[in-house]
């Protein structure tokens, strides 16, 4: 049911996990631990899956907080007043939000994916955390960098103190894009040639490297940034992947909390 990010495992007072697609009750293309309420699965199954995942982390479902994930770059500062937002329904998720930051213990930040990179940020000194859903549009909009900047501005974090980990997501081996997206990347990303390669007449965009570069540009030491080690497109038996499914599929999650 759970996959862990090695950089975060050694940090005191941090709870985290990446869910796999196993250990739930959903059926069909959502089998079995689908956590997405917006994909056409039975909502009762999704809530049971979310309860199971939270229980595995020693948390209650109503401690979860999620953004609406609109493929944007907005960052929300989460406090106790937001406890439970987005946990049981889409309507209560934080609107127009793809990244969350907090220094409140006991709030379980959640982000969902079926290929998009999910970026976890932890400040062990300030005891603050952040979580970004770095979709292609979010990546081109600088969401990883903006999340670091929000933690610095609102929570008093020093970027040099932060550690980061990027969850399993679609890798440069598999993320093919067309000419239009390649042009958008060249316009949005400094030194975009580092992140774009051409193979067999198709562009491939490296979202892993693009997000790691944003984190480094924001002040994190490269040695404190854990890259993904698994491509979701290459591991459809372990993680939900939109590209691999080529049809309806579920969502896995990265959960992050301060004890």
C-alpha positions, 0 to 999 in steps of 0.5 A, spaced: 500 500 500 505 504 501 511 507 498 516 511 502 521 517 500 528 515 503 530 523 504 524 524 508 524 517 512 530 520 516 526 526 519 524 526 526 517 528 526 515 527 519 509 523 517 509 521 509 507 516 504 506 515 497 500 510 496 500 505 491 494 502 487 494 496 492 490 495 498 483 498 496 476 496 495 475 500 488 474 495 482 475 495 474 480 501 472 480 504 479 483 497 482 484 497 488 486 503 492 484 509 488 484 516 491 481 520 486 474 523 487 473 526 480 475 520 476 468 516 476 469 511 481 464 510 486 465 515 492 464 510 497 469 506 495 474 512 494 472 514 501 474 507 504 480 507 500 482 514 503 480 511 510 485 505 509 491 510 507 490 515 513 489 509 518 496 506 515 499 512 517 496 513 524 491 519 522 484 520 521 481 522 514 478 528 517 485 531 518 486 531 511 487 537 507 487 537 499 487 543 494 482 542 488 488 541 483 486 545 477 493 544 474 495 551 476 501 554 480 497 557 486 499 556 493 495 556 499 497 556 507 493 551 511 492 552 518 487 548 523 481 552 520 482 548 514 482 541 517 478 536 513 477 540 507 477 536 501 478 530 505 470 527 503 468 531 497 471 535 492 466 541 493 470 543 500 477 542 497 481 549 497 479 552 490 484 554 485 490 551 489 495 546 487 500 547 492 499 547 500 504 549 506 503 549 513 507 549 520 501 546 524 502 539 526 497 534 525 494 536 518 495 531 513 497 535 506 494 531 500 496 531 493 493 526 488 496 524 481 496 519 475 503 521 472 504 528 475 510 530 479 508 531 486 513 535 490 514 534 498 518 540 502 520 539 509 524 544 513 526 540 519 529 547 523 522 551 522 518 545 522 514 546 516 512 543 510 509 544 503 506 539 498 506 541 490 502 538 485 507 539 479 503 538 473 506 540 466 502 547 466 504 547 474 511 546 472 512 551 466 508 556 471 514 555 476 510 551 482 516 548 485 519 555 486 513 558 488 512 553 494 519 554 496 518 562 496 511 561 500 514 557 505 520 563 506 515 569 506 509 566 510 513 561 514 519 564 515 523 558 512 530 559 509 531 555 503 537 552 504 534 549 510 529 545 506 529 538 504 525 536 498 523 529 495 519 528 488 514 522 488 514 517 482 511 520 476 512 520 469 519 520 467 523 523 461 523 516 458 516 516 457 513 523 457 512 525 450 509 532 448 508 535 441 511 541 438 506 546 441 508 544 448 515 544 447 515 551 444 511 553 451 517 549 455 522 553 451 518 560 453 517 558 460 523 554 462 530 558 463 535 553 459 529 549 457 534 545 452 536 541 459 529 538 459 527 537 452 530 532 448 528 529 441 527 522 439 524 518 433 521 525 431 517 526 438 519 531 444 520 528 451 520 533 456 523 532 463 519 534 468 523 531 474 529 535 472 525 541 471 522 541 478 529 539 481 532 545 477 526 550 480 528 547 487 535 549 486 534 555 483 530 557 489 536 556 494 535 548 496 542 545 495 542 539 490 544 534 495 538 535 499 533 534 493 531 527 492 529 525 485 524 520 483 526 513 482 520 510 479 516 512 472 509 511 473 508 510 466 513 504 466 510 501 473 502 501 471 502 495 476 504 499 482 502 506 480 496 509 477 498 512 470 494 516 465 499 515 459 499 507 461 491 506 462 489 511 455 483 511 459 479 511 465 484 510 471 485 512 479 489 516 482 495 515 488 497 520 493 503 523 496 501 525 504 505 529 508 504 531 515 508 534 522 507 530 528 
